[in-house]
Amino acid sequence: MAKSQATFMKKQLEKNKQKKKEEKALRKQERQENSAGGGLEDMMAYVNEFGEIVSTPPTPKKDTSED
């Protein structure tokens, strides 16, 4: 009789582990789907000629000065 209880407990523990693992995988998938991270480009910030932080890159200026 003790053998069947031990087997039953092992099965229950294994079921609980599997359930937790599935829930964790589901939470991970939901986080990935709902993340608003757009990558490196969204994190970039630039400083304009007035020293202000802006989100658009500066426009390249042509240097027409001669030495």
mmCIF file as gemmi writes it, N, C-alpha and C atoms, coordinates in Angstrom:
data_model
loop_
_atom_site.group_PDB
_atom_site.id
_atom_site.type_symbol
_atom_site.label_atom_id
_atom_site.label_alt_id
_atom_site.label_comp_id
_atom_site.label_asym_id
_atom_site.label_entity_id
_atom_site.label_seq_id
_atom_site.pdbx_PDB_ins_code
_atom_site.Cartn_x
_atom_site.Cartn_y
_atom_site.Cartn_z
_atom_site.occupancy
_atom_site.B_iso_or_equiv
_atom_site.pdbx_formal_charge
_atom_site.auth_seq_id
_atom_site.auth_asym_id
_atom_site.pdbx_PDB_model_num
ATOM 1 N N . MET Axp A 1 ? 0.816 -1.194 0 1 0 ? 1 A 1
ATOM 2 C CA . MET Axp A 1 ? 0 0 0 1 0 ? 1 A 1
ATOM 3 C C . MET Axp A 1 ? 0.864 1.265 0 1 0 ? 1 A 1
ATOM 4 N N . ALA Axp A 2 ? 1.962 1.228 0.659 1 0 ? 2 A 1
ATOM 5 C CA . ALA Axp A 2 ? 2.833 2.399 0.712 1 0 ? 2 A 1
ATOM 6 C C . ALA Axp A 2 ? 3.403 2.723 -0.665 1 0 ? 2 A 1
ATOM 7 N N . LYS Axp A 3 ? 3.582 1.694 -1.45 1 0 ? 3 A 1
ATOM 8 C CA . LYS Axp A 3 ? 4.146 1.906 -2.778 1 0 ? 3 A 1
ATOM 9 C C . LYS Axp A 3 ? 3.18 2.705 -3.658 1 0 ? 3 A 1
ATOM 10 N N . SER Axp A 4 ? 1.901 2.413 -3.586 1 0 ? 4 A 1
ATOM 11 C CA . SER Axp A 4 ? 0.939 3.121 -4.422 1 0 ? 4 A 1
ATOM 12 C C . SER Axp A 4 ? 0.816 4.588 -4.011 1 0 ? 4 A 1
ATOM 13 N N . GLN Axp A 5 ? 0.906 4.898 -2.719 1 0 ? 5 A 1
ATOM 14 C CA . GLN Axp A 5 ? 0.847 6.287 -2.274 1 0 ? 5 A 1
ATOM 15 C C . GLN Axp A 5 ? 2.064 7.051 -2.749 1 0 ? 5 A 1
ATOM 16 N N . ALA Axp A 6 ? 3.227 6.426 -2.689 1 0 ? 6 A 1
ATOM 17 C CA . ALA Axp A 6 ? 4.442 7.083 -3.145 1 0 ? 6 A 1
ATOM 18 C C . ALA Axp A 6 ? 4.348 7.372 -4.64 1 0 ? 6 A 1
ATOM 19 N N . THR Axp A 7 ? 3.831 6.441 -5.382 1 0 ? 7 A 1
ATOM 20 C CA . THR Axp A 7 ? 3.677 6.629 -6.826 1 0 ? 7 A 1
ATOM 21 C C . THR Axp A 7 ? 2.673 7.734 -7.106 1 0 ? 7 A 1
ATOM 22 N N . PHE Axp A 8 ? 1.587 7.751 -6.372 1 0 ? 8 A 1
ATOM 23 C CA . PHE Axp A 8 ? 0.567 8.786 -6.536 1 0 ? 8 A 1
ATOM 24 C C . PHE Axp A 8 ? 1.159 10.169 -6.262 1 0 ? 8 A 1
ATOM 25 N N . MET Axp A 9 ? 1.934 10.294 -5.196 1 0 ? 9 A 1
ATOM 26 C CA . MET Axp A 9 ? 2.547 11.57 -4.852 1 0 ? 9 A 1
ATOM 27 C C . MET Axp A 9 ? 3.526 12.014 -5.939 1 0 ? 9 A 1
ATOM 28 N N . LYS Axp A 10 ? 4.284 11.066 -6.463 1 0 ? 10 A 1
ATOM 29 C CA . LYS Axp A 10 ? 5.219 11.41 -7.539 1 0 ? 10 A 1
ATOM 30 C C . LYS Axp A 10 ? 4.469 11.946 -8.751 1 0 ? 10 A 1
ATOM 31 N N . LYS Axp A 11 ? 3.362 11.297 -9.078 1 0 ? 11 A 1
ATOM 32 C CA . LYS Axp A 11 ? 2.561 11.74 -10.219 1 0 ? 11 A 1
ATOM 33 C C . LYS Axp A 11 ? 2 13.131 -9.975 1 0 ? 11 A 1
ATOM 34 N N . GLN Axp A 12 ? 1.518 13.377 -8.764 1 0 ? 12 A 1
ATOM 35 C CA . GLN Axp A 12 ? 0.966 14.688 -8.425 1 0 ? 12 A 1
ATOM 36 C C . GLN Axp A 12 ? 2.046 15.77 -8.506 1 0 ? 12 A 1
ATOM 37 N N . LEU Axp A 13 ? 3.214 15.481 -7.965 1 0 ? 13 A 1
ATOM 38 C CA . LEU Axp A 13 ? 4.31 16.449 -8.029 1 0 ? 13 A 1
ATOM 39 C C . LEU Axp A 13 ? 4.702 16.73 -9.468 1 0 ? 13 A 1
ATOM 40 N N . GLU Axp A 14 ? 4.744 15.709 -10.288 1 0 ? 14 A 1
ATOM 41 C CA . GLU Axp A 14 ? 5.102 15.863 -11.688 1 0 ? 14 A 1
ATOM 42 C C . GLU Axp A 14 ? 4.051 16.698 -12.428 1 0 ? 14 A 1
ATOM 43 N N . LYS Axp A 15 ? 2.772 16.47 -12.112 1 0 ? 15 A 1
ATOM 44 C CA . LYS Axp A 15 ? 1.698 17.265 -12.714 1 0 ? 15 A 1
ATOM 45 C C . LYS Axp A 15 ? 1.827 18.735 -12.312 1 0 ? 15 A 1
ATOM 46 N N . ASN Axp A 16 ? 2.11 18.973 -11.032 1 0 ? 16 A 1
ATOM 47 C CA . ASN Axp A 16 ? 2.262 20.349 -10.55 1 0 ? 16 A 1
ATOM 48 C C . ASN Axp A 16 ? 3.429 21.049 -11.225 1 0 ? 16 A 1
ATOM 49 N N . LYS Axp A 17 ? 4.539 20.342 -11.386 1 0 ? 17 A 1
ATOM 50 C CA . LYS Axp A 17 ? 5.703 20.925 -12.06 1 0 ? 17 A 1
ATOM 51 C C . LYS Axp A 17 ? 5.368 21.275 -13.503 1 0 ? 17 A 1
ATOM 52 N N . GLN Axp A 18 ? 4.693 20.371 -14.189 1 0 ? 18 A 1
ATOM 53 C CA . GLN Axp A 18 ? 4.334 20.591 -15.587 1 0 ? 18 A 1
ATOM 54 C C . GLN Axp A 18 ? 3.378 21.782 -15.714 1 0 ? 18 A 1
ATOM 55 N N . LYS Axp A 19 ? 2.423 21.877 -14.782 1 0 ? 19 A 1
ATOM 56 C CA . LYS Axp A 19 ? 1.463 22.977 -14.811 1 0 ? 19 A 1
ATOM 57 C C . LYS Axp A 19 ? 2.173 24.319 -14.608 1 0 ? 19 A 1
ATOM 58 N N . LYS Axp A 20 ? 3.087 24.374 -13.651 1 0 ? 20 A 1
ATOM 59 C CA . LYS Axp A 20 ? 3.832 25.604 -13.403 1 0 ? 20 A 1
ATOM 60 C C . LYS Axp A 20 ? 4.683 25.982 -14.602 1 0 ? 20 A 1
ATOM 61 N N . LYS Axp A 21 ? 5.276 24.977 -15.239 1 0 ? 21 A 1
ATOM 62 C CA . LYS Axp A 21 ? 6.112 25.225 -16.408 1 0 ? 21 A 1
ATOM 63 C C . LYS Axp A 21 ? 5.285 25.797 -17.564 1 0 ? 21 A 1
ATOM 64 N N . GLU Axp A 22 ? 4.097 25.251 -17.778 1 0 ? 22 A 1
ATOM 65 C CA . GLU Axp A 22 ? 3.219 25.753 -18.833 1 0 ? 22 A 1
ATOM 66 C C . GLU Axp A 22 ? 2.754 27.175 -18.542 1 0 ? 22 A 1
ATOM 67 N N . GLU Axp A 23 ? 2.42 27.459 -17.282 1 0 ? 23 A 1
ATOM 68 C CA . GLU Axp A 23 ? 1.991 28.805 -16.907 1 0 ? 23 A 1
ATOM 69 C C . GLU Axp A 23 ? 3.118 29.806 -17.111 1 0 ? 23 A 1
ATOM 70 N N . LYS Axp A 24 ? 4.323 29.411 -16.768 1 0 ? 24 A 1
ATOM 71 C CA . LYS Axp A 24 ? 5.479 30.283 -16.937 1 0 ? 24 A 1
ATOM 72 C C . LYS Axp A 24 ? 5.717 30.572 -18.418 1 0 ? 24 A 1
ATOM 73 N N . ALA Axp A 25 ? 5.599 29.553 -19.257 1 0 ? 25 A 1
ATOM 74 C CA . ALA Axp A 25 ? 5.785 29.734 -20.701 1 0 ? 25 A 1
ATOM 75 C C . ALA Axp A 25 ? 4.707 30.653 -21.264 1 0 ? 25 A 1
ATOM 76 N N . LEU Axp A 26 ? 3.487 30.524 -20.767 1 0 ? 26 A 1
ATOM 77 C CA . LEU Axp A 26 ? 2.394 31.377 -21.217 1 0 ? 26 A 1
ATOM 78 C C . LEU Axp A 26 ? 2.644 32.833 -20.818 1 0 ? 26 A 1
ATOM 79 N N . ARG Axp A 27 ? 3.083 33.052 -19.587 1 0 ? 27 A 1
ATOM 80 C CA . ARG Axp A 27 ? 3.385 34.417 -19.138 1 0 ? 27 A 1
ATOM 81 C C . ARG Axp A 27 ? 4.513 35.024 -19.968 1 0 ? 27 A 1
ATOM 82 N N . LYS Axp A 28 ? 5.521 34.221 -20.272 1 0 ? 28 A 1
ATOM 83 C CA . LYS Axp A 28 ? 6.647 34.695 -21.08 1 0 ? 28 A 1
ATOM 84 C C . LYS Axp A 28 ? 6.172 35.106 -22.473 1 0 ? 28 A 1
ATOM 85 N N . GLN Axp A 29 ? 5.317 34.293 -23.069 1 0 ? 29 A 1
ATOM 86 C CA . GLN Axp A 29 ? 4.8 34.599 -24.395 1 0 ? 29 A 1
ATOM 87 C C . GLN Axp A 29 ? 3.963 35.877 -24.37 1 0 ? 29 A 1
ATOM 88 N N . GLU Axp A 30 ? 3.146 36.062 -23.349 1 0 ? 30 A 1
ATOM 89 C CA . GLU Axp A 30 ? 2.336 37.272 -23.232 1 0 ? 30 A 1
ATOM 90 C C . GLU Axp A 30 ? 3.211 38.508 -23.084 1 0 ? 30 A 1
ATOM 91 N N . ARG Axp A 31 ? 4.285 38.396 -22.308 1 0 ? 31 A 1
ATOM 92 C CA . ARG Axp A 31 ? 5.199 39.524 -22.149 1 0 ? 31 A 1
ATOM 93 C C . ARG Axp A 31 ? 5.834 39.891 -23.486 1 0 ? 31 A 1
ATOM 94 N N . GLN Axp A 32 ? 6.241 38.895 -24.25 1 0 ? 32 A 1
ATOM 95 C CA . GLN Axp A 32 ? 6.875 39.151 -25.529 1 0 ? 32 A 1
ATOM 96 C C . GLN Axp A 32 ? 5.908 39.797 -26.513 1 0 ? 32 A 1
ATOM 97 N N . GLU Axp A 33 ? 4.658 39.355 -26.501 1 0 ? 33 A 1
ATOM 98 C CA . GLU Axp A 33 ? 3.665 39.924 -27.409 1 0 ? 33 A 1
ATOM 99 C C . GLU Axp A 33 ? 3.297 41.35 -27.024 1 0 ? 33 A 1
ATOM 100 N N . ASN Axp A 34 ? 3.269 41.642 -25.745 1 0 ? 34 A 1
ATOM 101 C CA . ASN Axp A 34 ? 2.83 42.95 -25.273 1 0 ? 34 A 1
ATOM 102 C C . ASN Axp A 34 ? 3.962 43.947 -25.103 1 0 ? 34 A 1
ATOM 103 N N . SER Axp A 35 ? 5.173 43.53 -25.356 1 0 ? 35 A 1
ATOM 104 C CA . SER Axp A 35 ? 6.288 44.455 -25.146 1 0 ? 35 A 1
ATOM 105 C C . SER Axp A 35 ? 6.249 45.543 -26.213 1 0 ? 35 A 1
ATOM 106 N N . ALA Axp A 36 ? 6.519 46.748 -25.789 1 0 ? 36 A 1
ATOM 107 C CA . ALA Axp A 36 ? 6.488 47.891 -26.692 1 0 ? 36 A 1
ATOM 108 C C . ALA Axp A 36 ? 7.887 48.244 -27.174 1 0 ? 36 A 1
ATOM 109 N N . GLY Axp A 37 ? 8.845 47.434 -26.851 1 0 ? 37 A 1
ATOM 110 C CA . GLY Axp A 37 ? 10.217 47.721 -27.244 1 0 ? 37 A 1
ATOM 111 C C . GLY Axp A 37 ? 10.391 47.628 -28.75 1 0 ? 37 A 1
ATOM 112 N N . GLY Axp A 38 ? 10.881 48.709 -29.331 1 0 ? 38 A 1
ATOM 113 C CA . GLY Axp A 38 ? 11.055 48.739 -30.771 1 0 ? 38 A 1
ATOM 114 C C . GLY Axp A 38 ? 12.497 48.569 -31.172 1 0 ? 38 A 1
ATOM 115 N N . GLY Axp A 39 ? 13.346 48.397 -30.222 1 0 ? 39 A 1
ATOM 116 C CA . GLY Axp A 39 ? 14.737 48.19 -30.558 1 0 ? 39 A 1
ATOM 117 C C . GLY Axp A 39 ? 15.592 49.413 -30.288 1 0 ? 39 A 1
ATOM 118 N N . LEU Axp A 40 ? 16.762 49.403 -30.871 1 0 ? 40 A 1
ATOM 119 C CA . LEU Axp A 40 ? 17.755 50.436 -30.622 1 0 ? 40 A 1
ATOM 120 C C . LEU Axp A 40 ? 17.328 51.794 -31.162 1 0 ? 40 A 1
ATOM 121 N N . GLU Axp A 41 ? 16.676 51.823 -32.3 1 0 ? 41 A 1
ATOM 122 C CA . GLU Axp A 41 ? 16.294 53.097 -32.914 1 0 ? 41 A 1
ATOM 123 C C . GLU Axp A 41 ? 15.35 53.906 -32.023 1 0 ? 41 A 1
ATOM 124 N N . ASP Axp A 42 ? 14.483 53.246 -31.303 1 0 ? 42 A 1
ATOM 125 C CA . ASP Axp A 42 ? 13.567 53.97 -30.424 1 0 ? 42 A 1
ATOM 126 C C . ASP Axp A 42 ? 14.271 54.511 -29.187 1 0 ? 42 A 1
ATOM 127 N N . MET Axp A 43 ? 15.407 53.941 -28.836 1 0 ? 43 A 1
ATOM 128 C CA . MET Axp A 43 ? 16.126 54.385 -27.646 1 0 ? 43 A 1
ATOM 129 C C . MET Axp A 43 ? 17.129 55.496 -27.944 1 0 ? 43 A 1
ATOM 130 N N . MET Axp A 44 ? 17.39 55.751 -29.22 1 0 ? 44 A 1
ATOM 131 C CA . MET Axp A 44 ? 18.403 56.746 -29.586 1 0 ? 44 A 1
ATOM 132 C C . MET Axp A 44 ? 17.898 58.166 -29.336 1 0 ? 44 A 1
ATOM 133 N N . ALA Axp A 45 ? 18.798 59.02 -28.893 1 0 ? 45 A 1
ATOM 134 C CA . ALA Axp A 45 ? 18.501 60.436 -28.707 1 0 ? 45 A 1
ATOM 135 C C . ALA Axp A 45 ? 19.652 61.226 -29.303 1 0 ? 45 A 1
ATOM 136 N N . TYR Axp A 46 ? 19.337 62.383 -29.861 1 0 ? 46 A 1
ATOM 137 C CA . TYR Axp A 46 ? 20.337 63.218 -30.515 1 0 ? 46 A 1
ATOM 138 C C . TYR Axp A 46 ? 20.32 64.609 -29.891 1 0 ? 46 A 1
ATOM 139 N N . VAL Axp A 47 ? 21.417 65.307 -30.028 1 0 ? 47 A 1
ATOM 140 C CA . VAL Axp A 47 ? 21.52 66.676 -29.529 1 0 ? 47 A 1
ATOM 141 C C . VAL Axp A 47 ? 21.612 67.593 -30.738 1 0 ? 47 A 1
ATOM 142 N N . ASN Axp A 48 ? 20.713 68.576 -30.815 1 0 ? 48 A 1
ATOM 143 C CA . ASN Axp A 48 ? 20.739 69.494 -31.951 1 0 ? 48 A 1
ATOM 144 C C . ASN Axp A 48 ? 21.738 70.629 -31.715 1 0 ? 48 A 1
ATOM 145 N N . GLU Axp A 49 ? 21.803 71.569 -32.662 1 0 ? 49 A 1
ATOM 146 C CA . GLU Axp A 49 ? 22.795 72.649 -32.576 1 0 ? 49 A 1
ATOM 147 C C . GLU Axp A 49 ? 22.545 73.606 -31.42 1 0 ? 49 A 1
ATOM 148 N N . PHE Axp A 50 ? 21.367 73.568 -30.83 1 0 ? 50 A 1
ATOM 149 C CA . PHE Axp A 50 ? 21.038 74.428 -29.696 1 0 ? 50 A 1
ATOM 150 C C . PHE Axp A 50 ? 21.247 73.721 -28.362 1 0 ? 50 A 1
ATOM 151 N N . GLY Axp A 51 ? 21.715 72.485 -28.385 1 0 ? 51 A 1
ATOM 152 C CA . GLY Axp A 51 ? 21.975 71.73 -27.171 1 0 ? 51 A 1
ATOM 153 C C . GLY Axp A 51 ? 20.758 71.03 -26.596 1 0 ? 51 A 1
ATOM 154 N N . GLU Axp A 52 ? 19.692 70.942 -27.374 1 0 ? 52 A 1
ATOM 155 C CA . GLU Axp A 52 ? 18.475 70.289 -26.911 1 0 ? 52 A 1
ATOM 156 C C . GLU Axp A 52 ? 18.476 68.822 -27.349 1 0 ? 52 A 1
ATOM 157 N N . ILE Axp A 53 ? 17.89 67.977 -26.519 1 0 ? 53 A 1
ATOM 158 C CA . ILE Axp A 53 ? 17.793 66.558 -26.854 1 0 ? 53 A 1
ATOM 159 C C . ILE Axp A 53 ? 16.557 66.354 -27.72 1 0 ? 53 A 1
ATOM 160 N N . VAL Axp A 54 ? 16.764 65.746 -28.895 1 0 ? 54 A 1
ATOM 161 C CA . VAL Axp A 54 ? 15.671 65.499 -29.832 1 0 ? 54 A 1
ATOM 162 C C . VAL Axp A 54 ? 15.698 64.039 -30.262 1 0 ? 54 A 1
ATOM 163 N N . SER Axp A 55 ? 14.589 63.567 -30.836 1 0 ? 55 A 1
ATOM 164 C CA . SER Axp A 55 ? 14.52 62.165 -31.239 1 0 ? 55 A 1
ATOM 165 C C . SER Axp A 55 ? 14.875 61.959 -32.712 1 0 ? 55 A 1
ATOM 166 N N . THR Axp A 56 ? 14.974 63.031 -33.487 1 0 ? 56 A 1
ATOM 167 C CA . THR Axp A 56 ? 15.303 62.89 -34.911 1 0 ? 56 A 1
ATOM 168 C C . THR Axp A 56 ? 16.787 63.128 -35.127 1 0 ? 56 A 1
ATOM 169 N N . PRO Axp A 57 ? 17.407 62.362 -36.01 1 0 ? 57 A 1
ATOM 170 C CA . PRO Axp A 57 ? 18.835 62.557 -36.257 1 0 ? 57 A 1
ATOM 171 C C . PRO Axp A 57 ? 19.081 63.883 -36.975 1 0 ? 57 A 1
ATOM 172 N N . PRO Axp A 58 ? 20.243 64.459 -36.795 1 0 ? 58 A 1
ATOM 173 C CA . PRO Axp A 58 ? 20.534 65.735 -37.445 1 0 ? 58 A 1
ATOM 174 C C . PRO Axp A 58 ? 20.666 65.547 -38.954 1 0 ? 58 A 1
ATOM 175 N N . THR Axp A 59 ? 20.323 66.596 -39.68 1 0 ? 59 A 1
ATOM 176 C CA . THR Axp A 59 ? 20.483 66.545 -41.136 1 0 ? 59 A 1
ATOM 177 C C . THR Axp A 59 ? 21.936 66.874 -41.462 1 0 ? 59 A 1
ATOM 178 N N . PRO Axp A 60 ? 22.534 66.125 -42.35 1 0 ? 60 A 1
ATOM 179 C CA . PRO Axp A 60 ? 23.928 66.402 -42.689 1 0 ? 60 A 1
ATOM 180 C C . PRO Axp A 60 ? 24.04 67.724 -43.453 1 0 ? 60 A 1
ATOM 181 N N . LYS Axp A 61 ? 24.973 68.564 -43.028 1 0 ? 61 A 1
ATOM 182 C CA . LYS Axp A 61 ? 25.182 69.865 -43.675 1 0 ? 61 A 1
ATOM 183 C C . LYS Axp A 61 ? 26.406 69.772 -44.568 1 0 ? 61 A 1
ATOM 184 N N . LYS Axp A 62 ? 26.32 70.403 -45.73 1 0 ? 62 A 1
ATOM 185 C CA . LYS Axp A 62 ? 27.465 70.421 -46.624 1 0 ? 62 A 1
ATOM 186 C C . LYS Axp A 62 ? 28.371 71.571 -46.212 1 0 ? 62 A 1
ATOM 187 N N . ASP Axp A 63 ? 29.644 71.268 -46.115 1 0 ? 63 A 1
ATOM 188 C CA . ASP Axp A 63 ? 30.631 72.276 -45.723 1 0 ? 63 A 1
ATOM 189 C C . ASP Axp A 63 ? 31.128 72.961 -46.98 1 0 ? 63 A 1
ATOM 190 N N . THR Axp A 64 ? 30.772 74.267 -47.128 1 0 ? 64 A 1
ATOM 191 C CA . THR Axp A 64 ? 31.184 75.006 -48.315 1 0 ? 64 A 1
ATOM 192 C C . THR Axp A 64 ? 32.312 75.969 -48.028 1 0 ? 64 A 1
ATOM 193 N N . SER Axp A 65 ? 32.794 76 -46.804 1 0 ? 65 A 1
ATOM 194 C CA . SER Axp A 65 ? 33.888 76.912 -46.466 1 0 ? 65 A 1
ATOM 195 C C . SER Axp A 65 ? 35.204 76.391 -47.034 1 0 ? 65 A 1
ATOM 196 N N . GLU Axp A 66 ? 36.015 77.329 -47.543 1 0 ? 66 A 1
ATOM 197 C CA . GLU Axp A 66 ? 37.306 76.964 -48.099 1 0 ? 66 A 1
ATOM 198 C C . GLU Axp A 66 ? 38.387 77.543 -47.212 1 0 ? 66 A 1
ATOM 199 N N . ASP Axp A 67 ? 39.512 76.812 -47.068 1 0 ? 67 A 1
ATOM 200 C CA . ASP Axp A 67 ? 40.608 77.294 -46.231 1 0 ? 67 A 1
ATOM 201 C C . ASP Axp A 67 ? 41.573 78.096 -47.01 1 0 ? 67 A 1
